[in-house]
Amino acid sequence: MSHPRPDALAHAPLGHTAVYPQHYDAGLLYPIPRTANRMPLGIEEGALPFVGEDEWHAFEVSWLNARGKPRVAVARFSLPADSPNLIESKSWKLYLNGFNQTRFDSRERVMDTLVNDLSRAAGAAVGVELLDVDDEALSPRRLPGECLDDLDIEVTDYTPSAEHLRVSDEVIVEETLYSHLLKSNCPVTGQPDWGSVLIRYRGPRLDREGLLRYLIGYRQHQDFHEHCVEHIFMDLVERARPQRLLVLARYVRRGGLDISPWRATPGERPPAPLRLARQ
C-alpha cells in the first residue's frame, strides 16, 4: 500500500543524500509531530487511550574524551508515548555521528547533552542510558509467551485488516502471544522493516489464526514503527475488547539504530528491557 509523503517529512534527511557531520550539532535532530498519523486512528492528543514508550538502542555511539581518546558505548533511549513529537531516525543517526570527533570532559557530560537535546526535540523528557558494549544487559534473550509462527495457515492478504481479529469464545483468559513475522515498510524510502511483536492481554480468548493473519497483513504496509504498534493496539481494543492489553514490537536495527515501541492500557508494563538476537 502506497502512502503520500507527509508534509512533515518533506525536508527530513530520510530519503535524501546526506553529508555525515564531523562535529556535534543539535540542530540535526528532526522532530515529527505524532498528531497526523494518530488522527486517522481516532487518537486524540491529550486523551491518549494508552500509555507507552519508544525504546531505541544506538549501537554506533562514540566520542572523544578530554585528551582526544575515543570512547564507545551502546545507548538506550526512552521517548514517552505522550511526547508531541517522535524523532526521525536518519536525523538521529546524523546527530549521533556528530559526537564522533567531539571532545567531552566526561561520560556524564555526554549523557547530559543527549538528554537535553533529545528532550527538546521530542517535547518531553527522554530517558538516556549509556551501556558498555559488553554489558550483560545487551545479551540476546527470548520473548516470553507462546509463538504463533508455526500455525499452518493460508495467507492471501498482505495489508492490515482488522476483520481478521476476532475472539474464539467469551472465556476470559490471560495470555502472552508473539510472532517474529512482523514486517512493515518505511513510509519514505520503502525499505523493509523487520520485527517481532508481542501481545499480552486479559480478555475474551483471541482466535490465534486470525491474529497471525492480521499481523502478517502489515507486510506491505508503509508506516513508522511507532504508528504500526498504535494501529495494532487500537484494532485489538476495538475488535477484542480486552480488559488489559500490551502491544510491544522489537524491530531489527537499521543504520545502527533499533526501535521497540510499546503501548498498553494504564497499569500495564512491558517485560524488562531485552534485546532479541536479530537486534
Secondary structure, 3 states (H helix, E strand, C coil): CCCCCCHHHCCCCCCCCCCCCCCCCHHHCCEEECHHHHHHHCCCCCCCCCEEEEEEEEEEEEEECCCCCEEEEEEEEEEECCCCEEECHHHHHHHHHCCCCCECCCHHHHHHHHHHHHHHHHCCCCEEEEECCCCHHHCECCCCCEECCCCCCCCCCCCCCHHHCCEEEEEEEEEEEEEEEEEEECCCCCCEEEEEEEEEEEEEEECHHHHHHHHHHHHHCECCHHHHHHHHHHHHHHHHCCCEEEEEEEECCECCEEEEEEEECCCCCCCCCCECCCC
